[in-house]
Amino acid sequence: PLRTLKLGGMWGIQDWPPWMNAVTDDAALLPQVPSPEDVYVIVAGGPGKHSAVVPNCTFSRAVSRPITGVDA
């Protein structure tokens, strides 16, 4: 709920989408991402000590670019 978000130090920063700052109902449930299509799950590596989880900020966008011209 919105009331829980307000407890953190990040509430009201300029990076929030404008519609989030317009919500006034403390019981309102706010989405973590604009749409389900904005959720990406990427799995790399294998089990063991080299596994990692890299969480993303919720209101940023994923960017990927091909790497070309590199000898393997």
C-alpha positions in Angstrom: 0.0 0.0 0.0 1.0 3.6 -0.5 1.3 4.1 3.3 4.2 1.6 3.3 6.0 3.3 0.4 5.8 6.6 2.3 7.8 5.1 5.2 10.9 4.8 3.1 13.3 7.6 2.4 12.7 7.4 -1.4 9.1 8.6 -1.4 8.5 11.8 -3.3 11.8 11.9 -5.2 11.8 13.4 -8.7 12.2 9.9 -10.4 8.7 8.7 -9.4 6.2 8.9 -12.3 3.9 11.9 -11.9 0.8 9.7 -11.5 2.3 8.1 -8.3 2.7 11.5 -6.7 -1.0 12.2 -7.5 -2.3 9.2 -5.6 -3.7 10.2 -2.2 -5.4 7.1 -0.9 -2.9 5.5 1.6 -4.6 2.1 1.1 -4.0 2.2 -2.7 -1.9 -0.6 -4.1 0.6 0.7 -6.6 2.3 -1.4 -9.4 6.0 -2.0 -9.3 6.2 -1.7 -13.1 4.0 0.1 -15.6 2.9 -3.2 -17.3 3.7 -7.0 -17.2 5.6 -6.7 -20.4 8.2 -4.6 -18.5 9.2 -7.6 -16.4 12.3 -9.4 -17.6 13.8 -12.5 -16.0 17.3 -13.3 -17.1 19.1 -16.4 -15.9 22.9 -16.8 -16.4 25.6 -19.0 -15.0 25.0 -22.2 -13.0 24.6 -23.4 -9.5 27.3 -22.7 -7.0 29.4 -19.9 -5.7 29.3 -18.0 -9.0 25.5 -17.5 -9.0 24.1 -14.0 -8.6 20.9 -12.0 -8.4 21.0 -8.5 -9.7 17.7 -6.6 -8.9 16.7 -3.6 -10.9 15.2 -0.3 -10.0 11.5 -0.6 -10.7 10.9 2.5 -12.8 13.9 2.2 -15.1 14.0 0.7 -18.6 16.1 -2.2 -19.8 18.6 -1.5 -22.5 20.4 -4.1 -24.5 22.9 -3.6 -27.3 24.6 -6.2 -29.5 28.4 -6.4 -29.2 30.0 -6.8 -32.6 33.5 -6.9 -33.9 35.0 -8.6 -30.9 37.2 -11.7 -31.4 36.1 -14.6 -29.2 
